[in-house]
Amino acid sequence: IKGQSQTIRARREVILSAGAIGSPQILMLSGIGAAQELKAKGIDPICDLPGVGKNLQDHLQARPVFKTNLSTINIETNSLFKQGMIALQYAINQTGPMTMAASLGTGFLKTDPMLATPDIQFHIQPFSASAPADGPHKFSAFTASVLQMRPESAGHLELKSADWRDHPAIHPNYLATKLDQDTIVKGIQIARRIAQFEPLKSHITEEFTPGVEVGMDDYDATLNWARDNSVTIYHPTGTCKMGQDEMAVVDARLKVHGVKGLRVADCSIMPTITSGNTNAPAIMIGEKLSDMILEDAR
């Protein structure tokens, strides 16, 4: 009821599954986190867990964009009429652009042949945009997105206030280490070189970005472009990590250290980010926890 406090008690336990941003925020607002940081926000700590909100890991994608003489989503969706026809095509035949994934081509590549396993993930996307909120470019183009799969850099979340309506401040700390910087530069170089070979080459009319002003082998210019233009691919993880060290938040059965009857089940519990997309691992975490809950109940 608006304006009134209510207490709701769970008979057995509570499962927190609000994601790598939401779960640590809820814990901190509830008094579970680094005690001194919570006190500074006017929150009474009930469990001093310094790792809550720390160890934030994510996949950073650099997005070289190439103009093309082929028709892409940019052109096929540039009017309400075309959008309506696409919707109609899907409604009648379940075919067309609405059946497509965001990335139609994906590969795992090595930036160095001496590596034991691939260290970058590569995506080809049949559209382009300067920023997701801006919508597609007005010209026909595709994106060759590249990301480092095992970044060393880690950031953290910070409460802005004790008000749950305030989104937390996110400090991703991307490209903080030399390995991460070298890997993203090499990945971008690989994406640009692939575009110089057939069958892509004859269909590319211009490298829109990084563009000719950024030399193919210019390390500093490529790194600066990556810093200014790369974006998240929405894989935040690690902010309530599993383990037994002083920065761990949950144990091997996903129970929050020092709190009875509370578990966390989402990508925040990953000690290190997965080498690829996080959706399937997130489902696995939920399935594994459901098995453990049943085991404990028996």
C-alpha positions, 0 to 999 in steps of 0.5 A, a space after each residue: 500500500 502506497 505510503 505504508 511499510 509492509 513486512 513479508 516473510 518467506 517460509 523457506 528461502 528467497 531467491 534473488 534473480 535480478 541480474 548482474 546490475 539489479 541483484 547487487 543493487 537490491 542487496 546493497 539497498 537491503 544492507 548487504 555489502 561493504 559496510 562503510 560504503 553503505 553507511 556513507 549512503 545512509 544505509 544500516 549494514 546488516 551483513 558486511 560483504 565487501 564483494 557486493 557490486 565489485 568484480 563487474 565484468 563485461 564484453 566490450 564490442 568494437 563495431 567497424 561499420 562498412 557501407 555496402 551496395 547490398 540492401 540491409 536492414 537500414 534500408 529495408 526498415 526506413 519507412 513505416 510502409 516497409 515496417 508494416 510490410 515486414 510485420 505482415 510478411 511475418 504474420 502471414 508466412 513467419 518469414 522475413 527480417 523479423 525472423 532474423 537474429 541480431 547477428 547472422 554471422 558469428 565466429 571465434 578467432 585468435 588474435 595470435 596463432 600461438 594462443 591455445 584457444 580463440 580470444 575474440 568473438 566476431 559478429 556480422 550484423 546486417 544493420 548499423 547505427 551510431 548508437 542503439 537509441 539513434 536507430 539505423 543509419 540512413 544508408 545501407 551498411 553492415 557492422 563487423 562487431 568484435 569483442 574480447 572474450 576473456 577481459 582482465 579489466 573489472 569494474 564495480 557498481 556504486 549506489 547513488 543513494 539509499 533510494 531504490 528508484 535511483 539507478 546505480 552508477 556503473 563503472 565498467 573500467 573497460 580496457 584497463 589492462 595492456 592485454 585488453 587494449 592489445 586484444 581489442 586493437 588486434 580484433 579491430 584490425 582482423 575485422 578490417 582485413 576480412 573486409 578486404 577479401 571477397 566476397 565482401 570486398 566487391 560489395 563494400 563501397 566505403 569503410 564508414 568507421 573507423 574510416 581511412 583517417 585511422 590507419 590499419 596498423 596505427 595502434 594508438 589511433 585504433 585504441 583511441 577509436 575503440 575507447 571512444 566508440 565501443 559499447 557493451 554487448 550486454 553481458 554484465 557478470 560477476 558482481 555477486 561472485 561465487 567463492 570462499 575468498 573475502 570478496 565472494 558473495 555466495 557459496 557453491 550452493 549460491 547461498 549469500 555468505 552470512 545471511 540465512 535463507 537467501 540465494 542469488 541465481 543469475 550472471 552476477 554469481 560468475 567468478 569470471 565471465 564466460 568465453 562467449 554469450 551469457 544467455 545459455 549460462 544464465 539458464 544453466 545457473 537457474 536449472 542448477 539452482 533448482 536442482 539444489 533447492 530440491 536436493 535441500 528440500 529432500 
